[in-house]
Amino acid sequence: MRPSAKKTKIALIHNIITPYIVPLFNRLASMPQIDLYVYFMAASEKNREWITKLSGQFKYKVLPGLSFNFFAKDLFAYHINPSIIWELIRNNYDIILSAGYASFTNQIAFFYAKICRKPFILWSGSTINESSLLRKVSLPLIKFMVKHSDVLIAYGTRAREYLIHLGASPDKIFIAYNTVDTDFFKQQTTVLKIKKQEVKDELGIRNKAIVLYAGQLIERKGIKYLLKAYSKLKDEFDVALLIVGDGNQKEELKELCLKENIKDVFFAGHKQFEELPRYYAISDIFVLPSTEEVWGLVLNEAMACGLPVIATDKAGASVDLIKDGVNGYVVEAKNAEWLYQAMKKILSNPELKQSMGTNSQQIIDNGFRIEHTKQGFISAINYITSRS
C-alpha cells in the first residue's frame, strides 16, 4: 500500500470465527497502513465443531444477535445483528468489507455504506454451482449488491466468473485466493512423516497405501461415490480409506460399508485444525468427491502436505489448484468410475505419485500462501484509497 500518515480504518464483517481465517486477519492487521476491526456475526454455527483460539493480534467483536438455521444439502445460517449499524456509525470507518451477502447483517451494512457514502468491498466465494430456494428468492437483492459494490474480492476463478454473471464489472474484481496457513501444514507434516508407521499403528492401519478424505460427512460431499470407487480399487491394491470428520451422514456411510462389505474403511471422527497434519502425513492420495463445494480448503491443506489430489469439477478450488495430470486429477461429480480410474493411475505409478506430491507443494508455495491472499486484499484496498 502507498505510504500514508493516516491509517485506513476498515470494518470487516465475517460470519463466524474459524481457525482457517484467523491467520489472514492477523496478517492484514499487521499492516502499518491498516486499522482493522473484525465483526463476527456469531462465534460458531451448529454444524461446526472447531475450537478456535484467538491470539489477539487483530481487534474483533462477536456481535449479539439471532441466527436462523436452514437445513437442505447442508446447514445454512442466516444471521441478524442489528447492532452492526451502531458499530459502523460510532466508529466512522473509512471502508466496510463484507464477507458475503447472504445474511441480514451483510445486507444492512451494505445499505448503510451506500447511504453514508462509505466505500463497500464485497468478498465472495460463491459459484454458479450453488443452488437453493433462499438464493433464488434473494437473487434480485444479491445482484443489486454485487453491481453497486465499489470493489469485489473473489476466492478464485469460479467465484470471479459468478460475480461477473451477477453483474459485476470485471475491472473492479480482485482475486484473493482462498487458503489456509499452508506453512503450518507443510512444516508439521515434514516432521510427522518420520513417524508415519507409528501413527498408522496407533490408528490400526496396516495397509500399504492410504486414501484420505477430510471434511464434513454430509450428502453434498459425495462420500458415497468415493466409497463405491474405493471398493473397486480395494480389489486391486493393498489400500485403506481414512475418513476424517463428522456429520449427519456418518451412520449411513458406516452401514453402507457393512452392507457392501467394503473393508478397511477407518472413520477417525472430527479432528481439530492442529490435529489434521498427522492424517495428511500418513496418506498417499487426498480425494474431495463433492457434488457442490464453494472452494474446498482441504485441497490447500493436502497440497501443502505434499499429496496428489483428486477433486470433482464442482469444487470451486479445482480449476485454480489442480493441474490435471501434474499434481492430481479433476473428475466429473457423481462419477465413481472416474474417481476409481484417477486413484488407480496414481497408486499404479509410485514415481507419478511422488512427482504429483512435489508439484502440489510447489503450486501452493508459488501462489496460494496467506501472503498471496493478503496481497489480493491490499490491491483491492489500494484501488479504493487511490481514488479517494
Stockholm file with secondary structure:
# STOCKHOLM 1.0

chainA/1-388         MRPSAKKTKIALIHNIITPYIVPLFNRLASMPQIDLYVYFMAASEKNREWITKLSGQFKYKVLPGLSFNFFAKDLFAYHINPSIIWELIRNNYDIILSAGYASFTNQIAFFYAKICRKPFILWSGSTINESSLLRKVSLPLIKFMVKHSDVLIAYGTRAREYLIHLGASPDKIFIAYNTVDTDFFKQQTTVLKIKKQEVKDELGIRNKAIVLYAGQLIERKGIKYLLKAYSKLKDEFDVALLIVGDGNQKEELKELCLKENIKDVFFAGHKQFEELPRYYAISDIFVLPSTEEVWGLVLNEAMACGLPVIATDKAGASVDLIKDGVNGYVVEAKNAEWLYQAMKKILSNPELKQSMGTNSQQIIDNGFRIEHTKQGFISAINYITSRS
#=GR chainA/1-388 SS CCCCSSCEEEEEEESSCCTTTHHHHHHHHTCTTEEEEEEESCSCCTTCCCCCCCCSSSEEEECCCEEEEEESSSEEEEEECTHHHHHHHHHTCSEEEEECSSSHHHHHHHHHHHHHTCCEEEEECCCTTCCCHHHHHHHHHHHHHHHHCSEEEESSHHHHHHHHHTTCCGGGEEECCCCCCHHHHHHHHHHHGGGHHHHHHHHTCCCSEEEEEESCCSGGGCHHHHHHHHHHHHTTSCEEEEEECCCTTHHHHHHHHHHTTCCSEEEEECCCGGGTHHHHHTCSEEEECCSSBSCCHHHHHHHHTTCCEEEETTBTTHHHHCCBTTTEEEECTTCHHHHHHHHHHHHTCHHHHHHHHHHHHHHHHHHCSHHHHHHHHHHHHHHHHTTC
#=GC SS_cons         CCCCSSCEEEEEEESSCCTTTHHHHHHHHTCTTEEEEEEESCSCCTTCCCCCCCCSSSEEEECCCEEEEEESSSEEEEEECTHHHHHHHHHTCSEEEEECSSSHHHHHHHHHHHHHTCCEEEEECCCTTCCCHHHHHHHHHHHHHHHHCSEEEESSHHHHHHHHHTTCCGGGEEECCCCCCHHHHHHHHHHHGGGHHHHHHHHTCCCSEEEEEESCCSGGGCHHHHHHHHHHHHTTSCEEEEEECCCTTHHHHHHHHHHTTCCSEEEEECCCGGGTHHHHHTCSEEEECCSSBSCCHHHHHHHHTTCCEEEETTBTTHHHHCCBTTTEEEECTTCHHHHHHHHHHHHTCHHHHHHHHHHHHHHHHHHCSHHHHHHHHHHHHHHHHTTC
//
